[in-house]
Amino acid sequence: NVQQLAQLLQLSVVDCRILELAICLHLSESLNEALKLISSSQDAEVIHRFCSQILGLPITEVRAALGGKARLQQSGLLKISREKERDWQRRIELLNEEFAARITQPDLVIADLLRGTVDAAPTGHLQLDDYGHIQTQLDILLPYLRSSMASARKGVNVLIYGYTGTGKTQLTRALGQALGTQLMEIASADDDGDSITGTSRLQAFRLAQ
């Protein structure tokens, strides 16, 4: 399952081994408790040394892989907390609370792994014909999106703004339908209906890229 992610997100061997260690940490409460006892330092460098020693990797490679601009954190799969935490599961955070348990399931489908973070959007209730008042903008936007999709262009972003209830979400769903593509949405609430933090949503946006 980690290898599926590696191919999708272009993770290195070092990235995969660190991710696997983080998954083990989140699955083992006893390991988390042991680390609380044996490591009183809350310096981020302790995390680098821990991963280096456990995995038998050069600390320079570990430090590079855990950098803020490196693939693991940029993808949103993993986040190194800047807060002073004794809890190692909080110091090395995964994409979401269910990630560690889900990735160990056999015959995993990537969409199931990301469920609750990045989900397929439901069918919208409106069509582009309902947005005649912005037809000029749509005449520019649709060819631009079609061209971007055809060339698999990265980093294509469109800002749609307006008051609550004016049809922004329905417009994006209508655009997806018109383009004949599966639209994915970033979750704004967890399974309990509680709002997802801004940091968690940012991680999900990074992963969706």
C-alpha positions, -999 to 999 in steps of 0.1 A, spaced: 0 0 0 29 24 8 43 15 -26 10 25 -43 14 59 -26 51 61 -36 42 56 -73 14 81 -71 32 108 -52 68 101 -64 81 92 -29 117 81 -25 129 50 -7 138 71 23 104 88 23 87 54 23 107 41 52 100 72 73 63 70 65 62 33 75 79 42 108 53 70 114 25 45 107 39 20 132 42 48 158 5 57 153 -5 21 155 15 13 186 4 32 218 31 13 237 58 27 214 44 62 218 44 59 256 80 45 256 92 74 235 76 98 260 96 82 288 130 79 271 130 113 253 124 144 273 139 167 247 113 184 225 138 196 199 129 186 163 164 173 159 155 144 182 130 132 156 158 132 130 181 112 153 153 87 162 144 80 126 180 77 116 189 53 144 158 31 141 159 29 103 197 28 99 197 58 76 222 87 74 208 116 95 215 139 65 190 119 44 164 118 72 168 156 78 163 163 41 133 140 38 116 156 68 122 192 56 92 215 53 97 217 15 104 180 10 79 156 -5 65 140 27 54 173 42 46 190 9 22 161 -1 4 165 33 10 128 42 31 137 72 36 168 93 63 175 119 48 196 146 65 228 156 48 228 190 65 216 222 49 182 224 59 151 245 33 130 226 52 115 196 20 109 177 14 146 178 50 154 170 49 133 139 13 137 125 -2 117 96 -27 129 71 -56 121 93 -65 100 124 -77 70 103 -47 69 79 -25 44 98 -53 19 103 -66 22 67 -32 18 50 -26 -16 67 -58 -30 51 -53 -56 24 -63 -48 -12 -65 -11 -4 -79 13 -30 -62 47 -27 -96 65 -28 -105 46 4 -73 56 21 -80 93 14 -117 90 23 -128 119 46 -99 140 33 -103 141 -4 -136 126 -17 -154 123 -50 -179 152 -53 -216 143 -56 -235 153 -87 -246 189 -87 -281 202 -89 -274 229 -114 -261 230 -150 -238 256 -167 -270 269 -184 -280 282 -150 -250 305 -149 -258 327 -179 -250 358 -159 -213 348 -160 -212 334 -195 -183 357 -205 -161 342 -177 -172 307 -185 -162 312 -222 -127 319 -210 -126 293 -182 -138 262 -200 -112 262 -228 -85 270 -203 -95 240 -181 -98 217 -211 -64 227 -223 -49 222 -188 -64 188 -185 -53 177 -220 -17 186 -212 -18 174 -176 -6 208 -165 2 212 -128 -5 241 -105 -37 252 -123 -58 272 -98 -91 291 -102 -105 313 -75 -143 314 -73 -155 338 -47 -189 351 -35 -212 351 -5 -225 320 11 -253 304 -8 -246 320 -42 -238 288 -60 -200 285 -59 -200 248 -50 -227 240 -75 -207 258 -102 -176 237 -96 -197 205 -98 -214 218 -130 -179 225 -145 -167 190 -136 -198 175 -153 -193 197 -184 -156 187 -186 -165 150 -183 -141 145 -154 -144 132 -118 -144 162 -94 -128 157 -61 -136 178 -30 -116 186 1 -135 177 32 -145 205 55 -157 183 84 -147 150 99 -169 119 103 -184 133 135 -194 165 117 -168 186 135 -150 213 114 -115 203 102 -87 227 112 -71 250 87 -39 231 90 -55 198 81 -73 213 52 -41 227 39 -25 193 42 -54 179 21 -50 206 -5 -13 197 -8 -22 160 -13 -48 168 -39 -23 186 -60 
